[in-house]
Amino acid sequence: MKRRFALVIALFLINTSQIFPAKIYAFTPYPQTAYAREFIEKCDGQEWFIDEVERLLNVREKSLNTINSRDDFVFIEIFGLKDKGIAGVLPRAIGELYNLRELFLSGNELTG
């Protein structure tokens, strides 16, 4: 009986996840270093950029809140948010990603 109940719950969760997609995580910065404050200011309020940089840093167990220099971005070589419906400006902070080799932002409404 317990297995059948667990199976019913699992199927329910699978089916409702398609109806109610998971909430997109939005990072709220609390910069703890001078460089982190400067970088976040250069993001020009573009949350899409802040969220993606934070996601990329998290892969390396880092955070925007604790970065110390642009060297913390050395591993970011590809930045891709193609066809995400993003609107806004390309932030000045993108210049800090000095090792960036590929940038995919087509299909969005960006300026600057």
C-alpha distances in whole Angstrom, upper triangle without the diagonal:
4,5,5,6,9,10,11,12,14,15,17,18,20,21,23,24,27,27,28,29,29,32,35,36,40,42,44,47,48,51,52,55,58,57,54,55,58,55,53,56,57,54,56,53,51,47,46,48,47,44,44,46,44,41,44,45,41,41,43,42,45,45,48,48,50,52,55,57,57,56,52,52,54,50,50,52,50,49,47,46,47,46,44,46,48,51,53,56,56,56,59,56,55,59,57,55,58,56,55,55,53,53,50,51,52,50,50,53,54,58,60
4,5,5,6,9,10,11,12,14,15,16,18,20,21,22,25,26,26,27,27,30,33,33,37,38,41,43,45,47,48,51,54,54,50,52,54,52,50,53,54,51,53,50,48,44,43,45,44,40,41,43,41,38,40,41,38,37,40,38,41,42,44,45,46,48,51,53,53,53,49,49,50,47,47,49,47,46,44,43,44,44,42,44,45,48,51,53,53,53,56,53,52,56,54,52,55,53,52,53,51,50,48,48,49,48,48,51,52,56,58
4,5,5,6,9,10,10,12,14,15,16,18,20,21,23,25,25,26,26,29,31,32,36,38,40,43,44,47,48,51,54,53,49,51,54,51,49,52,53,50,52,49,47,43,42,44,43,39,40,42,39,37,39,40,36,36,38,37,40,41,44,44,45,47,51,52,52,51,47,47,49,45,45,46,44,44,42,41,42,42,40,42,44,47,50,52,51,52,54,52,51,54,53,50,53,51,50,50,48,48,46,46,47,46,46,49,50,54,56
4,5,5,6,9,10,11,12,14,15,17,18,20,22,23,24,25,25,29,31,33,36,38,41,44,46,48,49,52,55,54,51,52,55,52,50,53,54,50,52,49,47,43,42,44,44,40,40,43,41,38,40,41,38,37,40,39,42,42,45,45,47,49,52,54,53,53,49,49,50,47,46,48,45,44,42,41,42,41,39,42,43,47,49,52,52,52,55,52,52,55,54,51,54,52,51,51,49,48,46,46,47,45,46,48,50,54,56
4,5,5,6,9,10,11,12,14,15,16,18,21,21,22,23,23,26,29,31,34,36,38,41,43,46,47,50,53,52,49,50,53,50,48,51,52,48,50,47,45,41,40,43,42,38,39,41,39,36,39,40,36,36,39,38,40,40,43,43,45,47,50,52,52,51,48,47,49,46,45,47,44,43,41,40,41,40,38,40,42,45,47,50,50,50,53,51,50,53,52,50,53,51,50,50,48,47,45,45,46,44,44,47,48,52,54
4,5,5,6,9,10,11,12,14,15,16,19,20,20,21,21,24,27,28,31,33,36,39,40,43,44,47,50,49,45,47,50,47,45,48,49,45,47,44,42,39,37,40,39,35,35,38,36,33,35,36,33,32,35,34,37,37,40,40,42,43,47,49,48,48,44,44,45,42,42,43,41,40,38,37,38,38,36,38,39,42,45,47,47,47,50,48,47,50,49,46,50,48,46,47,45,44,42,42,43,42,42,45,46,50,52
4,5,5,6,8,10,11,12,14,15,17,19,20,20,21,24,27,28,32,34,37,40,42,44,45,48,51,50,46,48,50,47,45,49,49,46,47,44,42,39,37,40,39,35,35,38,36,33,35,37,33,33,36,35,38,38,40,41,43,44,48,49,49,48,45,44,45,42,41,43,40,39,37,36,37,36,35,37,38,42,44,47,47,47,50,48,47,50,49,46,49,47,46,46,44,43,41,41,42,40,41,43,45,49,51
4,5,5,6,9,10,11,12,14,16,17,18,19,20,23,26,28,32,34,36,40,42,44,46,49,52,50,47,48,51,48,45,48,49,46,47,44,42,38,37,40,39,35,36,39,37,34,36,38,35,34,37,36,39,39,41,42,44,45,49,50,50,49,46,45,47,44,42,44,41,40,38,36,37,36,34,36,38,41,44,46,46,47,50,48,47,51,49,47,50,49,47,47,45,44,41,41,42,40,40,43,45,48,51
4,5,5,6,9,10,10,12,15,15,16,17,17,20,23,25,28,31,33,36,38,41,42,45,48,47,43,45,47,45,42,45,46,42,44,41,39,35,34,37,36,32,33,36,33,31,33,35,31,31,35,33,36,35,38,38,40,42,46,47,47,47,43,42,44,41,40,42,39,38,36,34,35,34,32,34,36,39,41,44,44,44,47,45,44,48,47,44,48,46,44,45,43,42,39,39,40,38,38,41,42,46,48
4,5,5,6,9,10,11,13,15,15,16,16,19,22,23,27,29,32,35,37,39,41,44,47,45,42,43,46,43,41,44,44,41,42,39,37,34,32,35,34,30,31,33,31,28,31,32,29,29,32,31,34,34,36,37,38,40,44,45,44,44,40,40,41,38,37,39,36,35,33,32,33,32,30,32,34,37,40,42,42,42,45,43,42,45,44,42,45,43,41,42,40,39,36,37,37,36,36,39,40,44,46
4,5,5,6,9,10,11,13,14,15,16,20,22,24,28,31,33,37,39,41,43,46,48,47,43,45,47,44,42,45,45,42,43,40,38,34,33,35,35,31,32,34,33,30,32,34,31,31,34,33,36,36,38,39,41,42,46,47,46,46,42,41,43,40,38,39,37,35,33,31,32,31,29,31,33,36,39,42,42,43,46,44,43,46,45,43,46,44,42,43,40,39,36,36,37,35,35,38,40,44,46
4,5,5,6,8,10,11,12,14,15,18,21,23,27,29,32,35,37,40,42,45,47,46,43,44,46,43,41,44,44,40,42,39,36,33,32,34,34,30,31,34,32,29,32,34,31,31,34,34,36,35,37,38,40,41,45,46,46,46,42,41,43,40,39,40,37,36,33,31,32,30,29,30,32,35,38,41,41,42,45,43,42,46,45,43,46,45,42,43,40,39,36,36,36,34,35,37,39,43,45
4,5,5,6,9,10,10,11,11,15,18,20,23,26,28,32,34,37,39,41,44,42,39,40,42,40,37,40,41,37,38,35,33,30,28,31,31,27,27,30,29,26,28,30,27,27,31,30,32,31,33,34,36,38,41,43,42,42,38,37,39,36,35,37,34,32,30,28,29,28,26,28,29,32,35,38,38,38,42,40,39,42,41,39,42,41,39,40,37,36,33,33,34,32,32,34,36,40,42
4,6,5,7,9,10,10,12,15,18,20,23,26,29,32,35,37,39,42,44,43,39,41,42,39,37,40,40,37,38,35,33,30,28,30,30,26,27,30,28,25,28,30,27,26,30,30,32,31,33,35,37,38,41,42,41,41,38,37,38,35,34,35,32,31,28,26,27,26,24,26,28,31,34,37,37,38,41,39,38,41,40,38,41,40,37,38,35,34,31,31,32,30,30,33,35,39,41
4,5,6,7,9,10,12,16,19,21,25,28,31,34,37,39,41,44,46,44,41,42,44,41,39,41,41,38,39,36,33,30,29,31,32,28,28,31,30,27,30,32,30,29,33,33,34,34,35,37,39,40,44,45,43,44,40,39,41,38,36,37,34,32,29,27,28,26,24,26,28,31,34,37,37,38,42,40,39,43,42,40,43,42,39,40,37,35,32,32,32,30,30,33,35,39,41
4,5,5,6,8,10,13,16,19,22,25,28,31,34,37,39,42,44,42,39,40,42,39,36,39,39,36,37,33,31,28,27,30,30,26,27,30,29,26,29,31,28,28,32,31,33,32,33,35,37,38,42,43,42,42,39,38,40,37,35,36,33,31,29,26,27,25,23,24,27,29,32,35,36,37,40,38,38,41,41,39,42,41,39,39,36,35,32,31,31,29,29,31,33,37,40
4,5,5,5,7,11,13,16,19,22,25,28,31,34,36,38,41,39,36,37,39,36,33,36,36,32,34,31,28,25,23,26,26,23,23,26,25,22,25,27,25,25,28,28,29,29,30,31,34,35,39,39,38,39,35,34,36,33,31,33,30,28,25,23,24,22,20,22,24,27,30,32,33,33,37,35,34,38,37,35,38,37,35,35,33,31,28,28,28,26,26,29,31,34,37
4,6,6,9,12,14,17,20,24,27,30,33,35,38,40,42,40,37,38,39,36,34,37,37,33,34,31,28,25,23,26,27,23,24,27,26,23,26,29,26,26,30,30,31,30,31,33,36,36,40,41,39,40,37,35,37,34,32,33,29,27,25,22,22,20,19,20,23,26,29,32,32,33,37,35,34,38,37,35,38,37,35,35,32,30,27,26,27,24,25,27,29,33,36
4,6,10,12,15,18,21,24,27,30,33,36,39,41,43,41,38,39,40,37,35,37,37,33,34,31,28,26,24,27,28,24,25,29,28,25,28,30,28,29,32,32,33,32,33,34,37,38,41,42,41,42,38,37,39,36,34,35,32,29,27,24,24,22,20,20,23,26,29,32,33,34,37,36,35,39,39,37,40,39,37,37,34,32,29,28,28,25,25,27,30,33,36
4,7,9,12,15,17,21,23,27,30,33,35,38,40,38,35,35,37,34,32,34,34,31,31,28,26,23,22,25,25,22,23,26,25,23,26,28,26,26,30,29,30,29,30,31,34,35,38,39,38,39,36,34,37,34,32,33,30,28,25,23,23,21,19,20,21,24,27,30,31,32,35,34,33,37,37,35,38,38,35,36,33,31,28,27,27,25,24,26,28,32,35
4,6,9,12,15,18,21,24,27,30,33,35,37,35,32,33,34,31,29,31,31,28,29,26,23,20,19,22,22,18,19,23,21,19,22,24,22,23,26,26,27,26,26,28,31,32,35,36,35,36,32,31,33,31,28,30,27,24,22,19,20,18,16,17,19,22,24,27,28,29,32,30,30,33,33,31,35,34,31,32,29,27,25,23,24,22,22,24,26,29,32
4,6,9,12,15,18,21,24,27,29,32,34,32,29,30,32,29,26,29,29,26,27,24,22,18,17,20,20,16,17,20,19,16,20,21,19,20,24,23,24,22,23,25,27,28,32,33,32,33,30,28,31,28,26,28,25,23,21,19,20,19,16,18,19,22,24,27,27,27,30,29,28,32,31,29,33,32,30,31,28,26,24,23,25,23,22,24,26,29,31
4,6,9,12,15,18,21,24,27,29,31,30,26,27,29,26,23,26,27,23,24,21,19,15,15,18,17,14,15,18,17,15,19,20,18,20,23,22,22,21,21,22,25,26,30,31,30,31,28,27,30,28,25,27,25,22,20,18,20,19,15,16,17,19,21,24,25,25,28,26,26,30,29,28,31,31,29,30,28,26,24,22,24,22,21,22,24,27,29
4,6,10,13,16,19,21,24,26,28,27,23,24,26,23,20,23,23,19,21,18,16,12,11,14,13,10,12,15,13,12,15,17,16,17,20,20,20,18,18,20,23,23,27,28,27,28,25,23,26,24,22,24,21,18,17,14,17,16,13,14,14,17,18,21,21,21,24,23,22,26,25,24,28,27,25,27,24,22,20,19,21,20,18,20,20,24,26
4,6,10,13,16,18,21,23,25,24,20,21,23,20,18,20,21,18,19,16,15,11,11,13,11,8,10,13,11,10,13,15,13,15,18,17,17,14,15,16,19,20,24,25,24,25,22,21,24,22,20,23,21,18,17,15,18,18,15,16,15,18,19,21,21,20,23,21,21,24,23,22,26,26,24,26,24,22,21,20,22,22,20,21,21,24,26
4,6,10,13,15,18,21,22,21,17,18,20,17,14,17,18,15,16,13,12,8,9,11,9,6,9,12,10,10,13,14,13,16,18,17,16,13,13,14,17,18,22,23,22,24,21,20,23,22,20,22,21,18,17,15,18,19,15,16,14,16,17,18,18,17,20,18,19,22,21,21,24,25,23,26,24,21,21,19,22,21,19,20,19,22,23
4,6,9,12,15,17,19,18,14,15,17,15,12,15,16,13,15,12,12,8,10,10,7,6,9,10,7,9,12,12,11,14,16,15,13,10,9,10,14,15,18,20,19,21,18,17,21,20,18,21,20,17,18,16,20,21,17,18,16,18,18,19,18,17,19,16,17,21,19,19,22,23,22,25,24,21,21,20,23,23,21,22,21,23,23
4,7,10,13,15,17,17,13,13,15,14,11,13,15,13,14,11,12,9,12,12,9,9,12,12,10,12,15,14,14,17,18,17,15,11,10,9,13,15,18,20,20,22,19,19,23,22,21,24,23,20,21,19,23,24,20,21,18,19,18,19,19,17,19,17,19,21,20,20,24,25,24,27,26,24,24,23,26,26,23,23,22,24,24
4,6,9,12,13,13,9,9,12,11,8,11,13,11,13,11,12,10,13,12,8,9,13,11,9,12,15,13,13,17,17,16,13,9,7,6,10,12,15,16,17,19,16,17,20,21,19,23,22,20,21,20,24,25,22,23,20,20,19,19,19,16,17,15,17,19,17,18,22,23,22,26,26,23,24,23,26,27,24,24,22,24,23
4,6,9,11,12,9,8,12,12,9,12,15,14,15,14,15,14,16,16,12,13,16,14,12,15,17,15,15,19,19,16,14,10,8,6,9,11,14,16,18,20,17,18,22,23,21,25,25,23,25,24,28,29,26,26,23,24,22,22,22,19,19,17,19,21,19,20,23,25,25,28,28,27,28,27,30,31,28,28,26,27,26
4,6,8,8,5,5,9,9,8,10,13,13,15,14,16,15,17,16,12,14,16,14,12,16,17,14,15,18,18,16,12,9,7,4,6,8,10,13,14,17,14,16,19,21,20,23,24,22,24,24,28,29,27,27,24,25,23,22,21,18,18,15,18,19,16,18,21,23,23,27,27,26,27,26,30,31,28,28,26,26,25
4,7,9,7,7,11,12,11,13,16,16,18,18,19,18,21,19,15,17,19,16,14,18,18,15,16,19,18,16,13,10,9,5,6,8,9,12,15,17,14,17,20,21,21,25,26,24,27,27,31,33,30,31,28,28,26,25,24,21,20,17,20,21,18,20,22,24,25,28,29,28,30,29,33,34,32,32,29,30,29
4,5,5,6,9,10,11,12,14,16,18,18,20,19,22,19,16,18,20,16,15,19,19,16,17,20,18,17,13,11,9,7,6,7,6,9,12,14,13,15,18,20,20,24,25,24,27,27,31,33,31,32,28,29,27,25,24,20,19,16,19,19,16,18,20,22,23,27,28,27,29,29,33,34,32,32,29,29,28
4,5,5,6,9,10,11,13,15,16,17,19,20,22,19,17,19,21,17,17,21,20,18,20,22,21,20,16,14,11,10,9,9,8,9,12,14,14,16,19,21,21,24,26,24,27,28,31,33,31,32,28,28,26,24,22,19,17,15,18,17,15,17,19,21,23,27,28,27,29,29,32,34,31,31,28,28,26
4,5,5,6,9,10,11,12,15,16,18,18,20,17,14,17,18,15,15,18,18,15,17,20,18,18,14,12,9,9,9,7,6,6,8,11,11,12,15,18,17,20,22,21,24,25,28,31,29,30,26,26,24,22,20,16,14,12,14,14,11,14,15,18,19,23,24,23,26,26,29,31,29,29,26,25,23
4,5,5,6,9,10,11,13,14,15,15,17,14,11,14,15,12,11,15,15,13,15,18,16,16,12,9,6,6,6,6,7,8,10,12,10,12,15,17,16,20,21,19,22,23,26,28,26,27,24,24,22,20,18,15,14,11,14,14,11,13,16,18,19,23,24,22,24,24,28,29,27,27,24,24,23
4,6,5,6,9,10,12,12,14,15,17,15,12,15,17,14,14,18,18,16,18,21,20,19,15,12,9,8,9,9,10,11,12,15,14,15,19,21,19,23,23,21,24,24,27,29,27,27,24,23,21,19,18,15,14,11,15,16,13,16,18,21,21,25,26,24,26,25,29,30,27,27,24,24,22
4,6,5,6,9,11,12,14,15,17,15,13,16,17,14,15,19,19,17,19,22,21,21,17,14,11,11,12,10,10,10,11,14,14,14,17,20,19,21,22,20,23,23,27,29,26,27,23,23,20,18,16,13,11,9,13,13,11,14,16,19,19,23,24,22,25,24,27,29,26,25,22,22,20
4,5,5,6,9,11,12,13,14,11,10,13,14,11,12,15,15,13,16,19,18,18,15,12,8,10,11,9,10,9,9,12,11,11,15,17,15,18,19,17,19,20,23,25,23,24,20,20,18,16,14,10,9,6,9,10,8,11,13,16,16,20,20,19,21,20,24,26,23,23,20,20,18
4,5,5,7,8,9,10,12,10,7,11,13,10,11,14,15,14,16,19,19,18,15,12,8,9,11,11,12,12,12,15,14,14,17,19,17,19,20,17,19,19,22,24,21,22,18,18,16,14,13,10,10,8,11,13,11,13,16,18,18,22,22,20,21,20,23,25,22,21,19,19,18
4,5,6,7,10,11,14,12,10,14,16,14,14,18,18,17,20,23,22,22,19,15,12,12,14,14,15,14,14,18,17,16,20,22,19,22,22,20,21,21,24,25,23,23,19,18,15,14,13,9,9,8,12,13,12,15,17,20,20,23,24,21,23,21,24,26,22,21,18,18,16
4,5,8,9,12,13,11,10,14,15,13,14,18,18,17,20,22,22,22,19,16,12,14,16,14,15,14,12,16,16,15,18,20,17,19,19,17,19,19,22,24,22,22,18,17,14,11,10,6,5,5,8,9,9,12,14,17,17,20,20,18,20,19,22,23,20,19,16,15,13
4,5,6,8,10,7,7,11,11,10,12,15,15,15,18,20,20,21,18,15,11,13,16,14,16,15,14,17,16,14,18,19,16,18,18,15,16,16,19,20,18,18,14,14,11,9,8,5,6,5,8,10,10,12,15,17,16,19,19,16,18,16,19,20,17,17,14,14,13
4,6,9,11,9,9,13,14,14,15,18,19,19,21,24,24,24,21,18,15,16,19,18,19,18,17,21,20,18,21,23,20,21,21,18,19,18,20,21,19,18,14,13,10,8,8,6,7,8,10,13,13,15,18,21,19,22,21,19,19,17,20,21,17,16,13,12,11
4,6,9,9,8,11,13,13,14,17,18,18,20,23,24,24,21,17,14,15,18,18,20,20,19,22,21,19,23,23,20,22,21,18,19,17,20,20,17,17,13,12,9,9,10,8,10,11,13,15,16,17,20,23,21,24,23,20,20,17,20,20,17,16,13,14,14
4,6,6,6,9,10,11,12,14,16,17,18,21,22,22,20,17,14,16,19,18,21,20,19,22,20,18,21,21,18,20,18,15,15,13,16,16,14,13,10,9,7,7,8,7,10,10,11,14,15,15,19,21,18,21,20,16,16,14,17,17,13,13,11,12,12
4,5,5,6,8,10,10,12,14,15,16,18,20,20,18,15,13,14,18,18,20,20,19,22,19,18,21,21,18,20,18,15,15,13,16,16,13,13,10,10,10,11,11,10,13,12,13,16,16,16,20,21,19,22,20,17,17,15,18,18,14,14,13,15,16
4,6,5,6,9,10,11,12,14,15,17,19,20,18,15,14,16,19,19,22,21,19,22,19,17,20,19,16,18,16,12,11,9,12,13,10,10,7,9,9,10,10,10,14,12,12,16,16,15,19,20,17,20,17,14,14,11,14,14,11,12,11,14,15
4,5,5,6,8,10,11,12,14,16,17,18,16,14,11,14,17,16,18,18,16,18,16,14,17,16,13,15,13,10,10,9,13,14,12,13,10,11,10,10,8,8,11,9,9,12,12,12,15,16,14,17,15,12,12,11,14,15,13,13,11,13,14
4,6,5,6,9,10,11,12,15,16,16,13,11,8,11,14,13,16,16,15,17,15,13,17,16,14,16,15,12,13,12,16,17,15,16,13,14,13,13,11,10,12,9,10,14,13,12,16,17,16,19,18,15,16,15,18,19,16,17,15,17,17
4,6,5,6,9,10,10,13,15,15,13,11,9,12,15,15,18,18,17,19,16,14,18,17,14,17,15,12,12,11,15,16,13,15,12,14,14,15,14,13,15,13,13,17,16,15,18,19,17,20,18,16,16,15,18,18,16,17,16,18,19
4,5,5,6,9,10,11,13,14,13,11,11,14,16,15,18,18,16,17,15,12,15,14,11,13,11,8,9,8,12,14,12,14,12,14,15,15,13,13,15,12,11,15,14,12,16,16,14,16,15,13,13,12,16,17,15,17,15,18,19
4,5,5,6,9,10,11,12,10,9,8,11,13,11,15,14,12,14,11,9,12,11,9,12,11,9,11,11,15,17,15,17,15,17,16,16,13,12,13,10,10,13,11,9,13,13,12,15,14,13,14,14,18,19,17,19,17,19,19
4,5,5,6,9,10,10,8,6,6,9,11,10,14,15,14,15,11,11,14,13,11,14,14,12,14,14,17,20,17,19,17,19,18,18,16,15,16,13,13,16,14,13,16,16,15,18,18,16,17,17,21,22,20,21,20,22,22
4,5,5,7,9,10,9,8,9,12,14,13,17,17,16,17,13,12,15,13,11,14,13,11,12,12,16,18,16,18,17,19,19,20,18,17,19,16,15,18,16,14,18,17,16,18,17,16,16,16,20,21,19,21,20,23,23
4,5,5,7,9,9,9,10,13,14,13,16,16,14,14,11,9,11,9,7,10,10,9,11,12,16,18,17,20,18,20,21,20,18,17,18,15,13,16,14,12,15,13,12,15,14,14,15,16,19,21,20,22,21,23,23
4,5,5,6,5,6,7,10,10,9,13,13,12,12,8,8,10,9,8,12,13,12,14,16,19,22,20,23,20,23,22,22,19,18,18,15,14,16,14,12,15,14,14,17,17,17,18,19,23,24,23,25,23,25,25
4,5,5,5,6,9,11,11,11,15,16,16,15,11,11,14,12,12,15,15,14,16,17,20,23,21,23,22,24,24,24,22,20,21,18,18,20,17,15,18,18,17,20,20,19,20,21,24,26,24,26,25,27,27
4,6,7,9,12,15,14,14,17,18,17,16,12,12,13,10,11,13,13,14,15,17,20,22,21,24,23,25,26,25,23,22,23,19,19,21,18,16,18,17,16,18,18,18,19,21,24,25,25,27,26,28,28
4,5,9,12,14,13,12,14,15,15,13,10,10,11,9,10,13,14,15,17,19,23,25,24,27,25,28,27,27,24,23,23,19,19,20,17,15,17,16,16,18,19,20,21,23,26,28,27,29,28,30,29
4,7,11,12,11,11,14,16,16,15,11,12,14,12,13,17,18,18,20,21,25,27,25,28,26,29,28,28,26,24,24,20,20,22,19,17,20,19,19,22,22,23,24,25,28,30,29,31,29,31,31
4,7,8,7,7,11,12,13,12,8,10,12,12,12,16,17,17,19,20,24,27,24,27,25,27,26,25,23,21,21,17,18,19,16,15,17,17,18,21,21,21,23,24,27,29,28,29,27,29,28
4,5,6,6,10,12,13,13,9,11,14,14,13,17,18,17,19,19,23,25,23,25,22,24,23,23,21,18,19,15,16,18,15,15,18,18,18,21,22,21,22,23,26,28,26,27,25,27,26
4,6,5,9,10,11,12,9,10,14,14,13,17,17,16,18,19,22,25,22,24,21,22,21,20,18,15,16,12,14,15,13,13,16,17,17,21,21,20,21,21,25,26,24,25,23,24,23
4,6,9,12,13,15,12,13,17,17,17,21,21,20,22,22,26,28,25,26,23,24,23,22,21,18,18,15,17,18,15,16,19,20,21,24,25,24,25,25,28,30,27,28,25,27,26
4,6,10,12,12,10,12,15,16,17,20,22,21,23,24,28,30,27,29,26,27,26,25,23,20,19,16,18,19,15,16,18,20,21,24,25,25,26,27,30,32,30,30,28,29,28
4,6,8,9,6,9,12,13,14,17,19,18,21,22,26,29,27,28,25,26,25,23,21,18,17,13,15,16,12,13,15,16,17,21,22,22,24,25,28,30,28,29,26,27,26
4,7,8,7,10,12,15,15,19,21,21,24,25,29,32,30,31,28,29,27,25,23,19,18,14,16,16,12,14,15,16,18,22,24,24,26,27,31,33,31,31,28,29,27
4,5,6,8,10,13,14,16,19,19,22,24,27,30,29,30,27,28,26,23,21,18,16,12,14,13,9,11,11,13,16,19,21,21,24,25,29,31,29,30,27,27,24
4,5,6,7,11,11,13,16,16,19,21,24,27,26,28,25,26,24,21,18,15,13,10,11,10,6,7,8,10,12,15,18,18,21,22,25,28,26,27,24,24,22
4,5,5,9,10,12,15,16,20,22,25,29,28,30,27,28,26,24,21,19,17,14,14,12,9,9,9,9,12,15,18,19,22,23,27,30,28,29,26,27,25
4,6,8,9,12,15,15,19,21,24,27,26,28,25,27,25,23,20,18,17,13,13,13,10,9,10,11,13,16,18,18,21,22,26,29,27,28,26,26,25
4,6,5,9,11,11,15,17,21,24,23,25,22,24,23,21,18,16,15,11,11,11,8,6,8,8,9,12,14,15,17,19,22,25,24,25,22,23,22
4,6,8,11,13,16,19,22,25,25,27,25,27,25,23,20,18,17,14,13,12,10,7,7,6,8,11,14,15,18,20,24,26,26,27,25,26,24
4,6,9,11,14,17,20,24,23,26,24,26,25,24,20,19,19,16,14,14,12,9,10,7,8,11,12,14,17,19,22,25,25,27,24,26,25
4,6,7,11,14,16,20,19,22,20,22,22,20,17,16,16,13,11,12,10,7,8,6,6,8,10,11,13,15,19,21,21,23,21,22,21
4,7,10,14,16,19,20,22,21,23,22,21,17,17,17,15,12,12,12,8,8,5,4,5,6,9,11,14,17,20,20,23,20,22,21
4,6,10,12,16,16,19,18,20,20,19,16,16,17,15,12,13,13,10,11,9,6,6,5,6,8,11,14,17,17,20,18,20,20
4,7,9,13,13,16,14,16,17,16,13,13,15,13,10,12,13,9,12,11,7,8,6,5,6,8,12,14,14,16,15,17,17
4,6,9,10,13,12,15,16,16,13,15,17,15,12,15,16,13,15,14,11,11,8,6,4,6,9,11,11,14,14,16,17
4,7,6,9,8,12,13,14,12,14,17,16,13,17,18,15,18,17,14,14,11,8,6,5,8,9,8,12,11,15,16
4,6,8,9,12,14,15,14,16,19,19,16,19,20,18,20,19,16,15,12,9,5,5,5,6,7,11,11,15,17
4,6,8,11,14,15,15,18,21,21,19,22,23,21,24,23,19,19,16,13,9,7,6,4,6,9,11,15,18
4,5,9,12,14,14,16,20,20,18,21,22,20,23,23,20,20,17,14,11,8,9,7,6,9,11,15,18
4,6,10,13,14,16,20,20,19,22,24,22,25,25,22,23,19,16,13,10,10,7,5,7,9,13,16
4,7,9,10,13,16,17,15,19,20,19,23,23,20,21,18,14,12,9,10,8,5,6,7,10,13
4,7,9,12,15,16,16,19,21,20,23,25,21,23,20,16,14,11,11,10,6,4,5,8,11
4,7,9,12,14,14,17,19,19,22,23,21,22,20,16,15,12,13,13,9,7,5,6,9
4,6,9,11,11,14,16,16,19,21,18,20,18,15,15,12,13,14,11,8,5,5,5
4,7,8,8,10,13,13,15,17,15,16,15,12,12,10,12,14,11,10,6,6,5
4,5,6,8,10,11,14,16,14,17,16,13,15,13,16,17,14,13,10,9,8
4,5,6,8,10,12,15,14,17,17,15,17,15,18,20,18,17,13,12,9
4,5,5,8,10,13,12,15,16,14,16,15,19,21,18,18,15,14,12
4,5,6,8,11,9,12,12,10,13,12,16,18,16,17,13,13,12
4,5,6,10,9,12,13,12,15,15,18,21,19,19,16,15,13
4,5,9,9,13,14,14,17,17,21,23,22,22,19,18,16
4,6,6,9,11,11,14,15,19,21,20,21,18,19,17
4,6,9,11,12,16,17,20,24,23,24,20,20,18
4,6,9,11,15,17,20,23,23,24,22,22,21
4,6,7,11,13,16,20,19,21,18,19,18
4,7,10,13,16,19,20,22,19,20,19
4,7,10,12,16,16,19,17,18,18
4,6,9,12,13,15,13,15,15
4,6,9,10,13,12,14,15
4,7,6,9,8,11,13
4,5,8,9,11,14
4,7,9,12,15
4,6,9,13
4,7,10
4,7
4
